[in-house]
């Protein structure tokens, strides 16, 4: 119905659907980032949107809408007009982890969006402040088991991927630490680097600069294999916790019923952007891997990840704080 209304409006303006799509975008496009500035979602979005703007011939306005572990911004994306002028960044937190744990969420991640493209896959990392009494995985686990409840961890928000992955880790490792949710990875990182919270479960791109500067100590990563940037840091699989070894994704989606012509145009611009050497390097320098898949592949990936986290929530009996 919504798509029909958009196409009817085009017809009333004397344009065929194809001609309307060919003229897209005729004004600036807003890209909603459902987290605060400074986190990985924001970093990836800004790298790609800079080049998308020149490829599409229009300004891309990055709009950070933080809150609810990403659900505030995701809800706004889902309720936008299906005309291609409001798009958003789709993450594991907004399309899988949060919907899996939050029965009151205002959207259905499988039916209220139009998946367009997964830009990149990103490792996750547990990192600690230098004052933490351990600097490797063995010492980290020993400290947590010795002092259950003494330490806390920061995440980008309740119900986000960092929250669910850490809760899964706690159950499998037999440890207990308190959860401190923030309105995005940026604020969570700031407090961890400042020593207000002793550890963080975060996406690698936003944490890596602080790790390189020695202001955070990496303990364990969720990645297919050890990372070139962190060659001495084990993966969750290596420490016997393979179920936690899941990477994050950062894609572009829009509200449901986006016209195929618009999807194709946005998909083409993002894919071309990721093929540019400078964009590819900037994304890979964060520790991320370029994916740039099809809309159908991204939709299947979202559905699979949602299924995984629904099973995690059920098995671990996780609930919102």
Phi, psi and omega in degrees: 000315181294319180297319180300319181295322178296315181290326176296320178298320178297319180296319179296331179277003179085018182247140169285158177307321180294316180295322178297315180293324180295332179276355181278137356269138180261001178206171181304146180253130179268131177246108181279124172257114188281025177219167181292159176300150174103341179273177183298318179304315180294318181299309181298317181300317183287324177299312185284319184295330178303316182275331174302321182302314181289325180289325179271344180076022178216158177292138171254118182260110178280124185236107179281120179236085185275163174129147175064032181062030179100351186285334178297309179293320180296322178298318179296321177298314184296333184264001181287159175295140182278059182244000178088000182265354168231113176241176180206168177267126178264128179235168175300323181298316186276334184251353182222299187296308181294313177300331181289328185258341188249102181289346183261010182299145190272007181213159174258117186295341182266339186238346185260008180225162171247103177296139182243307182195141171269117183288307189206155172252141189228131174294155174248158185216141164267124179229152182236158174291146181304339179281350180297140187284021176210148182232005175220172187296317181301314179292325179299310180296318180299319179295316181294322180287329179288327184231068181298131178085353181284325186256161178228164178227147180259146174220175179287352176155159178297131180087357179281174183298322179298320180295307184292322179293321180291322178294322176296316178301315181302317181294314183290325183272347180071040179235166179224120173226152183277144180267129175242101182277146177236175179268044180133163181291328180304303178299323179297317178296316182303315182287328178290316178298325179282352179087009178288329175233136188283342182209163180216144169251110190219165171288143186300317185305319181283331181275333189302317179302323179287327176294315180297328179278356181080011180271350171224148179248118179285139184249313183202146182238151171262101184201157181299327178207174179302146185267143179300327180286338181225064188296339183262005183257123182287160173271165176299326178298319181297327182267013174086018183233057185301327179302337180274352189278059183245136179270158177271164172230155179225108183233180176246133172218172179222183177295163180297157178070025171297133178302142181303324181297322178290316178304314181298321182291316179292317179302314181298320181292318180294315181298317178296322180298317182289343179273348178289132186305320182290321179293314179303314181295316182297321179289315181292332177294339177280352184097003181270162178245130177293133177249300176050055182270185181277163176303321181293319179293321179293320178299318179294324179294317179298314181298319180294319181291322177299318179298318179300312185285333173296321178292322177298314181298316180293315183293322183264359180053045181281143177223160175296147179298000000 
